[in-house]
Every structure is written in structure tokens, then in C-alpha cells.
Amino acid sequence: MDRPRLPGFALACGLLWLLAGALYKLFDGSPNDLPQPVVEHSPFDKFDTFRLAIAAELAVVGLVLTVPRLGWVALGGIFSVFLTVLIPLALGGESSCGCFGSNVTIAPWQMMLIDGSLLGLLLFSAPWRLPREAGLGAPAFLPFLIVAFAAPLMKLDPPTLPKLVRPTTLTAGAGEGGATASPVTPTPDAGTSSVEGGTDADAVPTAEPEATEVAAALQGEEEAAAPDELPEFYELRSAEWTGQDFYAIDIAAFADQSMGAVLPNSHVVVYRQTCEVCKAHLEDLWAEAQNNPSRWADGGGSASRQSLVLLRIIENNDTADNNLCELLPEPSQKVTLPALKRGYGITTPIAFDVDENFMVQNVTDLGH
């Protein structure tokens, strides 16, 4: 009995498209690419949801190859899920569905056209007419299933914080004090466990720091303790920062303060140079500084004025041409986060205050 050609063609088209998306996610994608409806309804965090999505897509590919009479049902089902997710994105006017990451822009309606066409072709081909002996056979599905779940587990390691060393030259102050750039007795490396630690209760302020002294001291700390290898992806969780010591939150473990510093009595703005909302917010701050030159303290903050810290998240695709945030308010401290291959999983801009004891307050997601 000859195998019907149209069902085989339809299955091959759908399988190859699904496999391309799964392999992209596995080797170059990011949990940041997950559509917002998926993130909101998933019972898991972004990272585990991302790994599960890859495993599900690879498992469907394996089922189509081994038992196509069942595989077409799974393939049609996953395309139906894709369409369900894409509809609110298209109605919301999103510019890209994120299906192939931030570097490949495909509008939701375009992806709906592709997925819908593949689903329509599949149903039109009547794949239920395939003979029972089609495919590699049910026993062959087991190794495909093992690979489907093992690949994202092995390739995508759970993100961990790099070793966090609290700069010993920065100590929390009280009242109108700030931080001190004077040498103090070194403290042990905090490691990742210090991310959950508290404030430096024994610190005593001696003088308000000069920004250059603090930056030099921080640079010395970095040279003394080489940072651990950075993860490919880390989800920064700004909702957990409020009421924590700045050096006890996740973002501090990545912050490069060699050129500037997060000082006591600071207002911190986390931004990306390609972010339109960041551009608008920073221009508002620039205009405010022009109208009121004494708005931000030069160097360390004081009881009456805050210092301004601009904390930029560097991304791999940053270039001089795509830098939207050229108008920056001054005076300000410049702090950066190094680029991760798959990103930090956080929307920007984020603003928060650091009080005289390094406690984080007033965390605001300005991107929503």
C-alpha cells in the first residue's frame, strides 16, 4: 500500500518548522523570549518554563517521526496553542512575537499566518489516512523522549549568582552620614549565600566619600577577587528588593562599579540603551536637572540631596547606532551590568532609592 504523499508532506513541513524553533531556543534563545501570556499562566518560573517548552516541542517532533498517526494530533495541538498565544499579542499591537528571539523580529500576525497555514495544510492532508506501520515505530519514541527532556536540562543550567563580595571600603552610615572610602578590616567573601544576608550593622561612618575614591576602591576589590564565570541567563527579581540591603540583592552581584558606585542616599535608575521607555525617562530626568542644577548631589548623597546612579544593563547587540539613551542627566554615577548571552529577564526602566544604610526603598517598574 502506497503511503499518501500529502500527509507526509504536511507533517514534514510542520515538523521542520517546529524543530527549527526548538533548536533556536535550545542554543541561542532566552527565557526573555517567552510570550507574556505564557509567563503569566505558567506555574513555573521563566527558566523552567523555557526548558519545558523546548522539551515539549522536541517530544512532539519525536512523536511525529516515530508514530505519525498520533504525532499529527500532537503537532496540530501545539500549533493550536501557538495560535492561542499569538492572538492577544497581535491584538495588543506587539511588534514581535519573540518566537525566534529578540534578534529575529516576526510580527505576531505574521507568525499566526505561518502557524495557521501549517495547521490548515495538516488538517487538509487528512493525516489519519496514514498507514499504521508508518514511522519508526512506537519503541523508537522512548529515546526521542529522553533526548527531548535531557537536552534542555543539560544545555541550560539553572542560573546561579556569581560570587558576591561586599566592598569593604563601603560601609553603611546613619543619619546624615554616607559611606566611607577609608580602608577597613576585610570581611570574608560572601558567596552566593550572602545574597540573603542583612545589613552591615557594625559599620561606622567616618566621612562622605568622593566618587573617584569609591570607584578606585571598588576596582581594587574586583582585582583581588576574580568574578566567577557568568551564567548565560539570570532572572533579576525586582519585586524582592524592597527593604533589603543593596549588597544583599541579586543585581548587586553583577554590578560593575569600577567607574562609579551605588552610594548611600542614592536614586538608582536601571536602563538599557535600546529601550524607548528608558530614553523617555532619562530625558525627563535630564530636563529636571537642567531646570534645577542642584537636584542631584555631585558625589555622595546627603540628607538634603540624593546622588543619581545610572545602572545600565549591557546587551550583546548594543552598538553605537542603536543607542537611544544619549541624553543622560548629570551629575551621576555610572554603573554597568555585563552582557549575558540570554539576558537578565527584567523589564526596564526600574527605579529605586538606596537610603543612608544601603537599604533599598521605593522600587518602581517604570516599564509598566
C-alpha positions in Angstrom: 0.0 0.0 0.0 1.5 3.3 -1.1 1.8 6.0 1.6 -0.3 9.1 0.9 2.1 11.8 -0.1 0.2 14.9 1.0 0.0 13.9 4.7 3.7 13.1 4.7 4.5 16.5 3.1 2.3 18.3 5.6 3.9 16.5 8.5 7.3 17.2 7.2 6.6 21.0 6.9 5.2 21.2 10.4 7.9 19.1 11.9 10.8 21.1 10.4 9.3 24.4 11.4 8.7 23.2 15.0 12.2 21.7 15.1 13.8 25.0 13.9 12.1 26.9 16.7 13.0 24.3 19.3 16.7 24.2 18.3 16.9 28.0 18.2 15.5 28.2 21.8 17.9 25.5 22.9 21.1 27.0 21.5 20.5 30.7 21.3 17.2 31.6 22.8 16.3 33.2 26.1 13.6 32.9 28.7 13.1 36.6 28.0 11.6 35.5 24.6 8.7 33.7 26.2 5.4 35.4 25.3 3.9 37.3 28.3 0.7 35.2 28.3 2.8 32.0 28.8 4.8 33.6 31.6 1.7 34.8 33.4 -0.1 31.4 33.2 2.8 29.1 33.8 3.1 27.5 37.3 6.9 27.6 36.9 9.4 30.4 36.8 10.7 31.7 33.5 13.7 29.4 33.3 11.9 26.2 34.0 9.0 27.2 31.7 11.5 27.9 28.9 13.1 24.4 29.4 9.7 22.7 29.5 8.6 24.5 26.3 11.7 23.2 24.5 11.2 19.7 25.8 7.6 19.7 24.7 8.4 20.8 21.2 11.2 18.2 20.8 8.9 15.5 22.1 6.3 16.3 19.5 9.0 16.1 16.8 9.9 12.7 18.1 6.3 11.5 18.1 5.7 12.7 14.5 8.8 10.8 13.4 8.0 7.6 15.3 4.2 7.3 15.4 2.8 9.8 12.8 -0.7 8.6 13.3 -0.5 10.0 16.8 2.1 12.6 16.1 -0.2 14.6 13.8 -2.6 15.1 16.7 0.2 16.5 19.0 1.6 18.6 16.1 -1.9 20.1 15.4 -2.4 20.7 19.1 0.9 22.6 19.6 0.2 24.8 16.6 -3.3 25.5 18.0 -1.6 26.5 21.3 0.7 28.8 19.4 -2.2 30.5 17.7 -4.0 30.9 21.0 -0.9 32.7 22.5 -0.4 34.8 19.4 -3.9 36.2 19.2 -3.6 38.5 22.3 -0.1 39.6 21.2 -1.5 40.6 17.8 -4.5 42.4 19.3 -2.2 44.2 21.7 -0.1 45.6 18.9 3.2 43.8 19.8 5.9 44.4 17.2 7.4 40.9 17.6 6.1 37.6 18.9 9.6 36.6 20.3 9.3 33.1 18.8 12.8 33.3 17.4 14.3 35.7 20.0 14.9 39.4 20.1 17.3 39.3 17.1 14.6 38.0 14.7 11.6 40.2 14.5 8.4 38.5 13.4 5.2 40.2 14.0 2.5 38.2 15.8 0.1 38.3 12.8 2.9 37.1 10.5 3.6 34.1 12.8 -0.1 33.5 13.0 -0.2 33.3 9.2 2.6 30.8 9.2 1.4 28.6 12.0 -2.2 28.8 10.8 -1.2 27.8 7.2 0.8 24.8 8.6 -2.2 23.8 10.7 -4.6 24.2 7.8 -2.3 22.2 5.5 -2.0 19.4 8.1 -5.8 19.1 8.5 -6.4 19.3 4.8 -4.0 16.5 4.2 -6.1 14.1 6.4 -3.1 12.5 8.2 -5.4 10.0 9.8 -5.2 8.2 6.4 -1.6 7.3 7.1 -1.0 3.5 7.4 -0.5 2.1 10.9 3.1 1.0 10.1 4.2 4.5 9.1 7.0 6.0 11.0 9.9 4.4 13.0 7.6 2.7 15.4 6.4 3.3 19.0 9.5 1.7 20.7 11.7 4.3 18.9 9.8 7.1 20.7 11.5 6.4 24.0 15.0 7.6 23.0 13.4 10.6 21.4 11.6 11.4 24.6 14.7 11.0 26.7 16.6 13.4 24.4 13.7 15.9 24.4 13.9 16.3 28.2 17.6 15.7 28.7 18.8 18.3 26.1 17.4 21.4 27.8 18.4 20.1 31.2 22.0 19.6 30.1 22.3 22.6 27.8 20.5 25.1 30.0 22.0 25.0 33.5 20.0 26.7 36.3 21.3 30.2 36.7 23.3 31.0 39.8 24.6 34.3 41.1 28.3 34.9 40.7 30.3 35.2 43.9 29.2 38.4 45.7 31.9 40.3 47.6 30.6 43.2 49.6 33.1 46.1 49.1 34.8 46.5 52.4 35.5 50.1 51.6 31.8 51.0 51.5 30.1 50.9 54.9 26.6 51.9 55.8 26.1 55.1 57.6 23.5 56.6 59.9 21.7 59.9 60.0 23.4 62.4 57.6 26.4 60.1 57.1 27.2 58.3 53.9 29.8 55.7 53.0 33.5 55.8 53.8 36.3 55.2 51.4 38.7 54.6 54.2 40.3 51.1 54.4 38.7 48.8 56.9 39.3 45.2 58.1 38.5 42.9 55.2 35.5 40.7 55.6 35.2 37.1 54.3 33.8 36.6 50.8 30.1 36.4 51.0 29.5 33.9 48.2 26.0 33.3 46.9 24.7 32.8 50.4 25.4 36.4 51.2 22.6 37.4 48.8 20.2 36.6 51.5 22.1 38.4 54.2 21.3 41.6 56.1 22.9 44.9 56.6 26.4 45.7 57.9 25.2 46.6 61.4 28.7 47.3 62.8 29.7 49.8 60.2 30.6 53.3 61.4 30.7 56.2 59.0 33.8 58.4 59.1 33.4 60.7 56.1 31.3 61.2 53.0 33.2 59.6 50.0 34.5 61.1 46.9 33.1 59.1 43.9 36.5 58.6 42.4 37.9 57.2 45.7 35.0 54.8 46.0 35.3 53.7 42.3 39.1 53.1 42.8 38.4 51.1 46.0 35.8 49.0 44.2 38.1 48.3 41.3 40.7 47.1 43.8 38.1 44.7 45.3 37.4 43.3 41.8 41.1 42.7 41.1 41.5 41.0 44.4 38.7 38.6 43.8 38.2 37.5 40.2 34.5 37.0 39.5 33.0 33.6 38.8 32.0 32.7 35.3 28.8 34.5 34.5 25.7 32.4 33.7 24.0 32.6 30.3 20.8 33.9 31.8 19.7 35.2 35.2 16.2 36.5 36.1 16.6 39.6 38.3 13.6 39.8 40.6 13.0 43.5 41.5 9.8 42.6 43.4 12.1 41.1 46.1 14.5 44.2 46.5 12.4 46.4 48.8 13.6 46.5 52.3 16.9 44.7 51.5 20.5 45.8 51.8 21.6 46.7 48.3 24.5 44.3 48.6 22.1 41.6 49.6 20.0 41.7 46.3 20.7 39.8 43.1 21.6 42.8 40.9 24.5 43.8 43.2 26.3 40.5 42.4 26.6 41.6 38.7 27.2 45.4 39.1 30.5 46.7 37.8 31.2 49.7 40.0 34.7 50.4 38.7 33.6 53.7 37.1 31.0 54.8 39.6 29.3 53.5 42.7 25.9 52.9 44.3 26.3 55.2 47.3 24.1 55.8 50.3 21.3 58.3 49.7 21.1 57.5 46.0 18.4 57.3 43.4 19.1 54.4 41.0 17.7 54.0 37.5 18.3 50.7 35.8 18.1 51.0 32.0 19.1 49.6 28.6 20.4 51.7 25.8 17.9 50.2 23.3 14.8 50.9 25.5 12.4 53.5 24.2 10.8 53.9 27.6 14.3 54.3 29.2 15.1 57.0 26.7 12.0 59.0 27.6 12.5 58.6 31.4 16.2 59.6 31.2 15.3 62.7 29.1 12.8 63.7 31.7 15.5 63.4 34.4 17.8 65.4 32.2 15.2 68.2 31.8 14.7 68.2 35.5 18.4 68.6 36.1 18.6 71.5 33.7 15.7 73.3 35.5 17.2 72.5 38.9 21.0 72.2 38.7 21.2 71.3 42.4 18.7 68.4 42.1 21.4 65.7 42.3 24.4 65.7 44.6 27.8 65.5 43.0 29.5 62.5 44.6 27.9 61.0 47.7 24.3 61.9 48.7 23.4 64.0 51.7 20.4 64.4 54.0 19.0 67.1 51.7 20.0 65.7 48.3 20.4 62.3 46.7 23.1 61.3 44.3 21.9 59.8 40.9 23.1 56.4 39.8 22.6 55.3 36.2 22.8 51.5 36.2 23.0 50.3 32.6 22.3 46.7 31.5 24.7 46.0 28.6 23.4 43.6 25.9 25.2 41.7 23.2 23.5 43.6 20.4 24.4 47.0 21.7 26.1 49.3 19.2 26.8 53.0 18.8 24.0 53.2 16.2 21.2 51.7 18.4 22.0 53.8 21.5 18.8 55.7 22.2 19.9 56.9 25.6 22.4 59.6 24.7 20.9 62.4 26.8 21.9 61.4 30.3 21.3 63.6 33.4 24.3 64.9 35.2 25.9 64.6 37.7 25.5 60.9 38.0 27.4 57.7 38.9 27.8 55.3 36.0 27.4 51.6 36.9 27.0 48.7 34.4 25.9 45.1 34.3 27.9 42.9 31.9 26.1 41.3 29.0 24.7 37.8 29.5 24.2 35.7 26.4 20.5 35.2 27.2 19.8 38.3 29.3 18.6 39.2 32.8 14.9 38.6 32.4 13.9 42.0 33.7 12.0 44.9 32.1 13.4 48.4 32.1 13.5 51.0 33.3 13.4 50.2 37.0 14.0 52.9 39.6 14.7 52.6 43.3 16.2 54.5 46.2 19.1 53.5 48.4 19.0 55.1 51.9 21.8 56.1 54.2 22.1 52.5 55.4 22.2 51.0 51.9 18.5 49.8 52.3 16.6 49.6 49.1 13.3 51.5 49.0 10.6 52.7 46.6 11.2 50.1 43.8 9.2 51.1 40.8 8.9 49.3 37.5 8.6 52.2 35.1 8.1 50.0 32.1 4.5 49.1 33.1 
